[in-house]
Amino acid sequence: MQKLALVKLGGSVITFKDKALTANTGAIDGISGALVQLDMPVIVVHGGGSFGHHWSVQYDMHTKPAPYDPHGVAVVHESMIALNQIIVNSMIKAGANPYAVAPCMFTTGHKAIAAKVRQLYEMAKANNVIPVTFGDVVHMGGRKYSILSGDALMSIIAKVLKPSRVIFATNVDGIYRDMKTRELVQELKSARRNGDPVEFSKTAGADVTGGMQRKVREAFKIASMGMDVVLVNGLYPERIVQAAHGEVQTGTVVVKKGRK
Ligand code: IPE
């Protein structure tokens, strides 16, 4: 395990999911201010929200590799670059050193190019550069493309780097045991995943990669590789800072396999 915070900024935090192509700049600036405080190597992954998902839905593009409309490929990718630029510029303004990295630079298909992933860590460790990558449409060979979600990227990166902190920031406080009472599950043991009465919030707006359920699935996957995974509300950026320091007051920890 290496000292590294791997942080996913969900589309529900960084965009207004029900307003096409609209970034939540207030939330992004808040998170940039939090990330710059972290005294450890950081890698950021962000989702698509009302940017990537908006066009993916319009062009009927999904995670399944298929010969999607190439114009759809162009506009989905462009929208993700546009959102990435907003985030990167916000981080620069906050005094951080972000470095935009499209996922095709360190993956092939949906698999890691391990040496390139390790290079991201090198950059983060050597001089406080924060690689900022994102869910995107990626080439799968021939005419086929696929949506590679930011959540899937979290597993891909975590598997290679084994970060000491894996954090998913969404627009909810964590996983609710009961949606009505908003009772939070503080710790979720991976072994009990099928038995645990967990409800999933219906995310507003369109989502081609599976919303909260997908996040939890990736969180379990990462926990089964031996890392605790924390889900926090990114609209309270200080919770990201706390989670990176190993303190979770309001949030859910998906406990790594093997920890009692
Ligand atoms: C989606 O990434 C990327 C595209 C649709 C191109 P995510 O699935 O990780 O996005 P959010 O966080 O759920 O919005």
py3Dmol code that shows the C-alpha trace and the ligand (Angstrom):
import py3Dmol

protein = """\
ATOM      1  CA  MET A   1       0.000   0.000   0.000  1.00  0.00           C
ATOM      2  CA  GLN A   2       1.381   3.417  -0.882  1.00  0.00           C
ATOM      3  CA  LYS A   3       0.625   6.792   0.633  1.00  0.00           C
ATOM      4  CA  LEU A   4      -1.758   8.088  -1.975  1.00  0.00           C
ATOM      5  CA  ALA A   5      -5.299   9.472  -2.034  1.00  0.00           C
ATOM      6  CA  LEU A   6      -7.269   8.292  -5.047  1.00  0.00           C
ATOM      7  CA  VAL A   7     -10.334  10.526  -5.223  1.00  0.00           C
ATOM      8  CA  LYS A   8     -13.349  10.143  -7.507  1.00  0.00           C
ATOM      9  CA  LEU A   9     -15.441  13.261  -8.008  1.00  0.00           C
ATOM     10  CA  GLY A  10     -18.872  12.060  -9.003  1.00  0.00           C
ATOM     11  CA  GLY A  11     -20.815  13.781 -11.745  1.00  0.00           C
ATOM     12  CA  SER A  12     -23.523  14.508  -9.172  1.00  0.00           C
ATOM     13  CA  VAL A  13     -21.114  16.837  -7.348  1.00  0.00           C
ATOM     14  CA  ILE A  14     -19.266  18.550 -10.166  1.00  0.00           C
ATOM     15  CA  THR A  15     -22.263  19.092 -12.477  1.00  0.00           C
ATOM     16  CA  PHE A  16     -25.961  19.729 -12.153  1.00  0.00           C
ATOM     17  CA  LYS A  17     -27.112  16.328 -13.329  1.00  0.00           C
ATOM     18  CA  ASP A  18     -30.492  17.543 -14.560  1.00  0.00           C
ATOM     19  CA  LYS A  19     -29.090  20.572 -16.427  1.00  0.00           C
ATOM     20  CA  ALA A  20     -27.327  19.596 -19.638  1.00  0.00           C
ATOM     21  CA  LEU A  21     -23.697  20.641 -19.895  1.00  0.00           C
ATOM     22  CA  THR A  22     -23.751  22.668 -16.687  1.00  0.00           C
ATOM     23  CA  ALA A  23     -20.868  22.467 -14.239  1.00  0.00           C
ATOM     24  CA  ASN A  24     -21.385  23.101 -10.537  1.00  0.00           C
ATOM     25  CA  THR A  25     -18.521  25.567 -10.383  1.00  0.00           C
ATOM     26  CA  GLY A  26     -19.186  26.415  -6.734  1.00  0.00           C
ATOM     27  CA  ALA A  27     -18.776  22.769  -5.735  1.00  0.00           C
ATOM     28  CA  ILE A  28     -15.737  22.338  -7.997  1.00  0.00           C
ATOM     29  CA  ASP A  29     -14.009  25.385  -6.490  1.00  0.00           C
ATOM     30  CA  GLY A  30     -14.773  24.092  -2.997  1.00  0.00           C
ATOM     31  CA  ILE A  31     -13.202  20.736  -3.820  1.00  0.00           C
ATOM     32  CA  SER A  32     -10.166  22.368  -5.431  1.00  0.00           C
ATOM     33  CA  GLY A  33      -9.649  24.287  -2.200  1.00  0.00           C
ATOM     34  CA  ALA A  34      -9.814  21.016  -0.280  1.00  0.00           C
ATOM     35  CA  LEU A  35      -7.473  19.083  -2.567  1.00  0.00           C
ATOM     36  CA  VAL A  36      -4.777  21.722  -2.334  1.00  0.00           C
ATOM     37  CA  GLN A  37      -4.701  21.199   1.450  1.00  0.00           C
ATOM     38  CA  LEU A  38      -3.845  17.521   1.185  1.00  0.00           C
ATOM     39  CA  ASP A  39      -0.329  16.861   2.295  1.00  0.00           C
ATOM     40  CA  MET A  40       0.067  13.639   0.322  1.00  0.00           C
ATOM     41  CA  PRO A  41       0.172  12.425  -3.284  1.00  0.00           C
ATOM     42  CA  VAL A  42      -3.265  12.691  -4.907  1.00  0.00           C
ATOM     43  CA  ILE A  43      -4.794  11.328  -8.115  1.00  0.00           C
ATOM     44  CA  VAL A  44      -8.225  12.598  -9.138  1.00  0.00           C
ATOM     45  CA  VAL A  45     -10.779  10.810 -11.315  1.00  0.00           C
ATOM     46  CA  HIS A  46     -13.965  12.612 -12.267  1.00  0.00           C
ATOM     47  CA  GLY A  47     -17.250  11.482 -13.723  1.00  0.00           C
ATOM     48  CA  GLY A  48     -19.359  12.756 -16.563  1.00  0.00           C
ATOM     49  CA  GLY A  49     -22.527  14.060 -14.931  1.00  0.00           C
ATOM     50  CA  SER A  50     -24.518  16.258 -17.256  1.00  0.00           C
ATOM     51  CA  PHE A  51     -21.576  16.465 -19.695  1.00  0.00           C
ATOM     52  CA  GLY A  52     -20.586  12.935 -20.763  1.00  0.00           C
ATOM     53  CA  HIS A  53     -23.854  11.298 -19.774  1.00  0.00           C
ATOM     54  CA  HIS A  54     -25.881  13.890 -21.651  1.00  0.00           C
ATOM     55  CA  TRP A  55     -24.324  12.978 -25.000  1.00  0.00           C
ATOM     56  CA  SER A  56     -23.922   9.272 -24.228  1.00  0.00           C
ATOM     57  CA  VAL A  57     -27.684   9.045 -23.763  1.00  0.00           C
ATOM     58  CA  GLN A  58     -28.404  11.029 -26.914  1.00  0.00           C
ATOM     59  CA  TYR A  59     -26.191   8.749 -28.982  1.00  0.00           C
ATOM     60  CA  ASP A  60     -27.268   5.594 -27.136  1.00  0.00           C
ATOM     61  CA  MET A  61     -23.738   4.764 -26.074  1.00  0.00           C
ATOM     62  CA  HIS A  62     -23.058   2.402 -23.194  1.00  0.00           C
ATOM     63  CA  THR A  63     -20.320   0.506 -21.393  1.00  0.00           C
ATOM     64  CA  LYS A  64     -20.831  -2.445 -23.756  1.00  0.00           C
ATOM     65  CA  PRO A  65     -18.316  -2.273 -26.627  1.00  0.00           C
ATOM     66  CA  ALA A  66     -20.161  -1.650 -29.910  1.00  0.00           C
ATOM     67  CA  PRO A  67     -19.767   0.256 -33.180  1.00  0.00           C
ATOM     68  CA  TYR A  68     -21.394   3.447 -31.892  1.00  0.00           C
ATOM     69  CA  ASP A  69     -21.965   6.504 -34.061  1.00  0.00           C
ATOM     70  CA  PRO A  70     -18.513   8.076 -34.462  1.00  0.00           C
ATOM     71  CA  HIS A  71     -20.022  11.530 -34.158  1.00  0.00           C
ATOM     72  CA  GLY A  72     -21.286  10.470 -30.736  1.00  0.00           C
ATOM     73  CA  VAL A  73     -17.760   9.342 -29.880  1.00  0.00           C
ATOM     74  CA  ALA A  74     -16.494  12.800 -30.863  1.00  0.00           C
ATOM     75  CA  VAL A  75     -19.018  14.796 -28.852  1.00  0.00           C
ATOM     76  CA  VAL A  76     -18.881  12.618 -25.727  1.00  0.00           C
ATOM     77  CA  HIS A  77     -15.103  12.873 -25.637  1.00  0.00           C
ATOM     78  CA  GLU A  78     -15.182  16.614 -26.323  1.00  0.00           C
ATOM     79  CA  SER A  79     -17.689  17.182 -23.513  1.00  0.00           C
ATOM     80  CA  MET A  80     -15.467  15.295 -21.077  1.00  0.00           C
ATOM     81  CA  ILE A  81     -12.430  17.343 -22.110  1.00  0.00           C
ATOM     82  CA  ALA A  82     -14.512  20.506 -21.580  1.00  0.00           C
ATOM     83  CA  LEU A  83     -15.556  19.403 -18.079  1.00  0.00           C
ATOM     84  CA  ASN A  84     -11.986  18.356 -17.312  1.00  0.00           C
ATOM     85  CA  GLN A  85     -10.768  21.810 -18.298  1.00  0.00           C
ATOM     86  CA  ILE A  86     -13.201  23.468 -15.910  1.00  0.00           C
ATOM     87  CA  ILE A  87     -11.919  21.277 -13.076  1.00  0.00           C
ATOM     88  CA  VAL A  88      -8.260  21.675 -13.974  1.00  0.00           C
ATOM     89  CA  ASN A  89      -8.597  25.461 -14.232  1.00  0.00           C
ATOM     90  CA  SER A  90     -10.360  25.606 -10.888  1.00  0.00           C
ATOM     91  CA  MET A  91      -7.538  23.598  -9.306  1.00  0.00           C
ATOM     92  CA  ILE A  92      -4.906  25.857 -10.873  1.00  0.00           C
ATOM     93  CA  LYS A  93      -6.704  28.893  -9.469  1.00  0.00           C
ATOM     94  CA  ALA A  94      -6.679  27.239  -6.040  1.00  0.00           C
ATOM     95  CA  GLY A  95      -2.903  26.866  -6.257  1.00  0.00           C
ATOM     96  CA  ALA A  96      -2.759  23.140  -7.018  1.00  0.00           C
ATOM     97  CA  ASN A  97      -0.761  21.558  -9.850  1.00  0.00           C
ATOM     98  CA  PRO A  98      -3.278  19.514 -11.823  1.00  0.00           C
ATOM     99  CA  TYR A  99      -2.269  17.594 -14.937  1.00  0.00           C
ATOM    100  CA  ALA A 100      -5.054  16.454 -17.248  1.00  0.00           C
ATOM    101  CA  VAL A 101      -4.744  12.851 -18.406  1.00  0.00           C
ATOM    102  CA  ALA A 102      -7.256  11.233 -20.762  1.00  0.00           C
ATOM    103  CA  PRO A 103      -7.809   7.594 -19.762  1.00  0.00           C
ATOM    104  CA  CYS A 104      -6.658   6.372 -23.184  1.00  0.00           C
ATOM    105  CA  MET A 105      -3.167   7.398 -22.085  1.00  0.00           C
ATOM    106  CA  PHE A 106      -2.962   4.717 -19.395  1.00  0.00           C
ATOM    107  CA  THR A 107      -5.512   2.107 -20.432  1.00  0.00           C
ATOM    108  CA  THR A 108      -6.089  -0.127 -23.383  1.00  0.00           C
ATOM    109  CA  GLY A 109      -9.639  -1.341 -23.716  1.00  0.00           C
ATOM    110  CA  HIS A 110     -10.729  -1.394 -20.075  1.00  0.00           C
ATOM    111  CA  LYS A 111      -7.357  -2.575 -18.780  1.00  0.00           C
ATOM    112  CA  ALA A 112      -4.528  -0.679 -17.162  1.00  0.00           C
ATOM    113  CA  ILE A 113      -1.210  -0.071 -18.843  1.00  0.00           C
ATOM    114  CA  ALA A 114       0.509  -0.625 -15.499  1.00  0.00           C
ATOM    115  CA  ALA A 115       3.694   1.313 -16.292  1.00  0.00           C
ATOM    116  CA  LYS A 116       1.664   4.383 -17.302  1.00  0.00           C
ATOM    117  CA  VAL A 117      -0.478   4.157 -14.172  1.00  0.00           C
ATOM    118  CA  ARG A 118       2.669   3.930 -12.055  1.00  0.00           C
ATOM    119  CA  GLN A 119       3.948   7.012 -13.836  1.00  0.00           C
ATOM    120  CA  LEU A 120       0.872   8.935 -12.633  1.00  0.00           C
ATOM    121  CA  TYR A 121       1.815   7.990  -9.096  1.00  0.00           C
ATOM    122  CA  GLU A 122       5.434   9.041  -9.718  1.00  0.00           C
ATOM    123  CA  MET A 123       4.200  12.458 -10.814  1.00  0.00           C
ATOM    124  CA  ALA A 124       1.962  12.804  -7.780  1.00  0.00           C
ATOM    125  CA  LYS A 125       4.703  11.715  -5.406  1.00  0.00           C
ATOM    126  CA  ALA A 126       7.690  13.505  -6.883  1.00  0.00           C
ATOM    127  CA  ASN A 127       6.415  17.063  -6.944  1.00  0.00           C
ATOM    128  CA  ASN A 128       2.810  17.457  -5.958  1.00  0.00           C
ATOM    129  CA  VAL A 129       1.409  17.233  -9.449  1.00  0.00           C
ATOM    130  CA  ILE A 130      -2.187  15.980  -9.323  1.00  0.00           C
ATOM    131  CA  PRO A 131      -3.085  13.824 -12.335  1.00  0.00           C
ATOM    132  CA  VAL A 132      -6.746  14.474 -13.186  1.00  0.00           C
ATOM    133  CA  THR A 133      -8.388  11.825 -15.315  1.00  0.00           C
ATOM    134  CA  PHE A 134     -12.018  11.110 -16.157  1.00  0.00           C
ATOM    135  CA  GLY A 135     -14.649   8.668 -17.358  1.00  0.00           C
ATOM    136  CA  ASP A 136     -14.657   8.768 -21.135  1.00  0.00           C
ATOM    137  CA  VAL A 137     -15.508   7.009 -24.355  1.00  0.00           C
ATOM    138  CA  VAL A 138     -12.594   4.735 -25.284  1.00  0.00           C
ATOM    139  CA  HIS A 139     -11.605   2.770 -28.345  1.00  0.00           C
ATOM    140  CA  MET A 140     -12.043  -0.980 -28.024  1.00  0.00           C
ATOM    141  CA  GLY A 141     -10.573  -2.024 -31.372  1.00  0.00           C
ATOM    142  CA  GLY A 142     -11.824  -1.804 -34.932  1.00  0.00           C
ATOM    143  CA  ARG A 143     -15.054   0.195 -35.090  1.00  0.00           C
ATOM    144  CA  LYS A 144     -15.923  -0.492 -31.471  1.00  0.00           C
ATOM    145  CA  TYR A 145     -15.997   2.012 -28.650  1.00  0.00           C
ATOM    146  CA  SER A 146     -17.237   1.850 -25.091  1.00  0.00           C
ATOM    147  CA  ILE A 147     -17.985   4.142 -22.179  1.00  0.00           C
ATOM    148  CA  LEU A 148     -15.387   3.622 -19.486  1.00  0.00           C
ATOM    149  CA  SER A 149     -16.820   5.071 -16.288  1.00  0.00           C
ATOM    150  CA  GLY A 150     -14.830   6.999 -13.736  1.00  0.00           C
ATOM    151  CA  ASP A 151     -15.880   4.361 -11.209  1.00  0.00           C
ATOM    152  CA  ALA A 152     -14.335   1.603 -13.317  1.00  0.00           C
ATOM    153  CA  LEU A 153     -11.187   3.745 -13.602  1.00  0.00           C
ATOM    154  CA  MET A 154     -11.005   3.834  -9.809  1.00  0.00           C
ATOM    155  CA  SER A 155     -10.735   0.019  -9.732  1.00  0.00           C
ATOM    156  CA  ILE A 156      -8.268  -0.018 -12.609  1.00  0.00           C
ATOM    157  CA  ILE A 157      -5.970   2.506 -10.891  1.00  0.00           C
ATOM    158  CA  ALA A 158      -6.446   1.065  -7.385  1.00  0.00           C
ATOM    159  CA  LYS A 159      -5.480  -2.403  -8.553  1.00  0.00           C
ATOM    160  CA  VAL A 160      -2.095  -1.172  -9.797  1.00  0.00           C
ATOM    161  CA  LEU A 161      -1.270   1.440  -7.149  1.00  0.00           C
ATOM    162  CA  LYS A 162      -2.930   0.113  -3.966  1.00  0.00           C
ATOM    163  CA  PRO A 163      -3.584   3.630  -2.607  1.00  0.00           C
ATOM    164  CA  SER A 164      -3.770   4.147   1.135  1.00  0.00           C
ATOM    165  CA  ARG A 165      -7.008   6.141   0.681  1.00  0.00           C
ATOM    166  CA  VAL A 166      -9.727   5.481  -1.865  1.00  0.00           C
ATOM    167  CA  ILE A 167     -12.496   8.072  -1.737  1.00  0.00           C
ATOM    168  CA  PHE A 168     -15.706   8.399  -3.727  1.00  0.00           C
ATOM    169  CA  ALA A 169     -17.336  11.834  -3.454  1.00  0.00           C
ATOM    170  CA  THR A 170     -20.987  12.021  -4.479  1.00  0.00           C
ATOM    171  CA  ASN A 171     -23.882  14.332  -3.645  1.00  0.00           C
ATOM    172  CA  VAL A 172     -25.140  12.124  -0.812  1.00  0.00           C
ATOM    173  CA  ASP A 173     -23.608  11.494   2.614  1.00  0.00           C
ATOM    174  CA  GLY A 174     -22.834   7.842   1.945  1.00  0.00           C
ATOM    175  CA  ILE A 175     -24.883   4.676   1.734  1.00  0.00           C
ATOM    176  CA  TYR A 176     -28.234   4.841   3.439  1.00  0.00           C
ATOM    177  CA  ARG A 177     -29.628   1.875   5.287  1.00  0.00           C
ATOM    178  CA  ASP A 178     -33.041   3.449   4.936  1.00  0.00           C
ATOM    179  CA  MET A 179     -33.823   6.203   2.465  1.00  0.00           C
ATOM    180  CA  LYS A 180     -36.729   7.538   4.513  1.00  0.00           C
ATOM    181  CA  THR A 181     -34.926   8.050   7.779  1.00  0.00           C
ATOM    182  CA  ARG A 182     -31.642   8.763   5.944  1.00  0.00           C
ATOM    183  CA  GLU A 183     -29.895   6.476   8.367  1.00  0.00           C
ATOM    184  CA  LEU A 184     -26.307   6.122   7.181  1.00  0.00           C
ATOM    185  CA  VAL A 185     -24.427   2.862   7.057  1.00  0.00           C
ATOM    186  CA  GLN A 186     -21.131   3.751   8.737  1.00  0.00           C
ATOM    187  CA  GLU A 187     -19.287   0.590   7.856  1.00  0.00           C
ATOM    188  CA  LEU A 188     -20.101  -1.975   5.250  1.00  0.00           C
ATOM    189  CA  LYS A 189     -18.266  -5.272   5.304  1.00  0.00           C
ATOM    190  CA  SER A 190     -17.625  -6.610   1.848  1.00  0.00           C
ATOM    191  CA  ALA A 191     -18.410 -10.152   2.894  1.00  0.00           C
ATOM    192  CA  ARG A 192     -21.955  -9.204   3.813  1.00  0.00           C
ATOM    193  CA  ARG A 193     -22.754  -7.392   0.657  1.00  0.00           C
ATOM    194  CA  ASN A 194     -25.638  -9.601  -0.322  1.00  0.00           C
ATOM    195  CA  GLY A 195     -27.156  -9.718   3.122  1.00  0.00           C
ATOM    196  CA  ASP A 196     -26.955  -6.045   3.927  1.00  0.00           C
ATOM    197  CA  PRO A 197     -30.197  -4.095   3.586  1.00  0.00           C
ATOM    198  CA  VAL A 198     -28.915  -1.194   1.578  1.00  0.00           C
ATOM    199  CA  GLU A 199     -31.068   1.102  -0.474  1.00  0.00           C
ATOM    200  CA  PHE A 200     -29.846   2.941  -3.486  1.00  0.00           C
ATOM    201  CA  SER A 201     -30.844   6.482  -4.214  1.00  0.00           C
ATOM    202  CA  LYS A 202     -32.318   7.042  -7.638  1.00  0.00           C
ATOM    203  CA  THR A 203     -30.005   9.556  -9.199  1.00  0.00           C
ATOM    204  CA  ALA A 204     -31.701  12.432 -10.938  1.00  0.00           C
ATOM    205  CA  GLY A 205     -31.320  12.637 -14.680  1.00  0.00           C
ATOM    206  CA  ALA A 206     -29.842  10.254 -17.162  1.00  0.00           C
ATOM    207  CA  ASP A 207     -26.941   7.962 -16.384  1.00  0.00           C
ATOM    208  CA  VAL A 208     -25.529   5.341 -18.711  1.00  0.00           C
ATOM    209  CA  THR A 209     -23.105   3.753 -16.259  1.00  0.00           C
ATOM    210  CA  GLY A 210     -25.409   2.672 -13.431  1.00  0.00           C
ATOM    211  CA  GLY A 211     -25.549   5.443 -10.808  1.00  0.00           C
ATOM    212  CA  MET A 212     -24.964   4.730  -7.130  1.00  0.00           C
ATOM    213  CA  GLN A 213     -25.286   0.981  -7.468  1.00  0.00           C
ATOM    214  CA  ARG A 214     -22.365   0.937  -9.849  1.00  0.00           C
ATOM    215  CA  LYS A 215     -20.269   2.990  -7.421  1.00  0.00           C
ATOM    216  CA  VAL A 216     -20.985   0.583  -4.610  1.00  0.00           C
ATOM    217  CA  ARG A 217     -20.103  -2.350  -6.834  1.00  0.00           C
ATOM    218  CA  GLU A 218     -16.742  -0.776  -7.676  1.00  0.00           C
ATOM    219  CA  ALA A 219     -16.228   0.075  -3.997  1.00  0.00           C
ATOM    220  CA  PHE A 220     -16.712  -3.596  -3.106  1.00  0.00           C
ATOM    221  CA  LYS A 221     -14.364  -4.613  -5.858  1.00  0.00           C
ATOM    222  CA  ILE A 222     -11.661  -2.309  -4.495  1.00  0.00           C
ATOM    223  CA  ALA A 223     -12.347  -3.426  -0.888  1.00  0.00           C
ATOM    224  CA  SER A 224     -11.898  -7.021  -2.008  1.00  0.00           C
ATOM    225  CA  MET A 225      -8.421  -6.059  -3.280  1.00  0.00           C
ATOM    226  CA  GLY A 226      -7.527  -5.072   0.303  1.00  0.00           C
ATOM    227  CA  MET A 227      -8.285  -1.350   0.558  1.00  0.00           C
ATOM    228  CA  ASP A 228     -10.868   0.498   2.632  1.00  0.00           C
ATOM    229  CA  VAL A 229     -13.088   2.638   0.430  1.00  0.00           C
ATOM    230  CA  VAL A 230     -14.791   5.754   1.746  1.00  0.00           C
ATOM    231  CA  LEU A 231     -17.954   7.285   0.337  1.00  0.00           C
ATOM    232  CA  VAL A 232     -18.511  10.899   1.346  1.00  0.00           C
ATOM    233  CA  ASN A 233     -20.566  13.899   0.323  1.00  0.00           C
ATOM    234  CA  GLY A 234     -18.364  16.026  -1.916  1.00  0.00           C
ATOM    235  CA  LEU A 235     -20.637  19.033  -1.429  1.00  0.00           C
ATOM    236  CA  TYR A 236     -18.891  19.237   1.964  1.00  0.00           C
ATOM    237  CA  PRO A 237     -15.292  19.299   0.701  1.00  0.00           C
ATOM    238  CA  GLU A 238     -13.799  19.178   4.196  1.00  0.00           C
ATOM    239  CA  ARG A 239     -15.114  15.599   4.363  1.00  0.00           C
ATOM    240  CA  ILE A 240     -12.772  14.699   1.499  1.00  0.00           C
ATOM    241  CA  VAL A 241      -9.871  16.166   3.470  1.00  0.00           C
ATOM    242  CA  GLN A 242     -10.914  14.263   6.596  1.00  0.00           C
ATOM    243  CA  ALA A 243     -11.341  11.014   4.680  1.00  0.00           C
ATOM    244  CA  ALA A 244      -7.870  11.438   3.173  1.00  0.00           C
ATOM    245  CA  HIS A 245      -6.537  11.804   6.713  1.00  0.00           C
ATOM    246  CA  GLY A 246      -8.336   8.647   7.725  1.00  0.00           C
ATOM    247  CA  GLU A 247     -11.144  10.310   9.673  1.00  0.00           C
ATOM    248  CA  VAL A 248     -14.677   9.596   8.586  1.00  0.00           C
ATOM    249  CA  GLN A 249     -17.334  11.336  10.621  1.00  0.00           C
ATOM    250  CA  THR A 250     -20.161  11.489   8.091  1.00  0.00           C
ATOM    251  CA  GLY A 251     -19.753   8.899   5.389  1.00  0.00           C
ATOM    252  CA  THR A 252     -19.652   5.177   4.708  1.00  0.00           C
ATOM    253  CA  VAL A 253     -16.546   3.027   4.844  1.00  0.00           C
ATOM    254  CA  VAL A 254     -16.610  -0.107   2.739  1.00  0.00           C
ATOM    255  CA  VAL A 255     -14.240  -2.175   4.814  1.00  0.00           C
ATOM    256  CA  LYS A 256     -11.391  -3.967   3.088  1.00  0.00           C
ATOM    257  CA  LYS A 257     -11.430  -7.719   2.877  1.00  0.00           C
ATOM    258  CA  GLY A 258      -9.746  -9.274   5.846  1.00  0.00           C
ATOM    259  CA  ARG A 259     -10.296  -6.416   8.333  1.00  0.00           C
ATOM    260  CA  LYS A 260     -12.584  -7.323  11.225  1.00  0.00           C
TER     261      LYS A 260
END
"""
ligand_1 = """\
14
IPE
C -19.126 8.646 -17.140
O -18.333 8.505 -16.001
C -18.338 9.067 -18.326
C -19.158 9.296 -19.536
C -20.443 9.183 -19.625
C -18.416 9.643 -20.721
P -19.054 8.153 -14.599
O -20.070 7.082 -14.818
O -17.981 7.858 -13.625
O -19.785 9.513 -14.270
P -20.691 9.919 -13.029
O -19.796 10.206 -11.894
O -21.603 8.752 -12.731
O -21.427 11.117 -13.524
"""
view = py3Dmol.view(width=600, height=400)
view.addModel(protein, "pdb")
view.setStyle({"model": 0}, {"cartoon": {"style": "trace"}})
view.addModel(ligand_1, "xyz")
view.setStyle({"model": 1}, {"stick": {}})
view.zoomTo()
view.show()
